[in-house]
């Protein structure tokens, strides 16, 4: 295994991949729309609203708070991946569930106060749709890791 460090560029690329996967999910489940509130004052001033349609924005155009949320999910997933590879364990379905649980716990650390009841649960008690949102980060990390291994 190559020695990969969880550097900010790799994590940003995973966050970008995850966001694109979210946008695809929004196309399938939300008719191409996902309106969320932002607290990014600069973004609010520029767009004259505190509502951002995440489905229509590229990762680089997201408000800073939503970029940070994607980045934190990507970091949690990649850290779990690196830990798993160091232990010579496979990146299989068991890993996806293990890492998704970690991603969800990290998300709760930063969002428990704003989480809807259905998301303010442990990973194992989430609906499959909610679990899939955590799995997106893990699959993006695996995808990026695989591309790095090939280069």
Buried (B, 14 or more C-beta within 10 A) or exposed (E): EEEBEBEEEBBBBBBBBBBBBBBEBBEEEBEEEBEBEBEBEEBBEEEEEBEBBBBEBEBEEBBBBBBBBBBBBBBBBBBBBBBBBEEEEEBEEEBBBBBBBBBBEBBBEBBEEEEEEEBBBEBEEBEEEBBBBBBBBBBBBBBBBEEEEEE
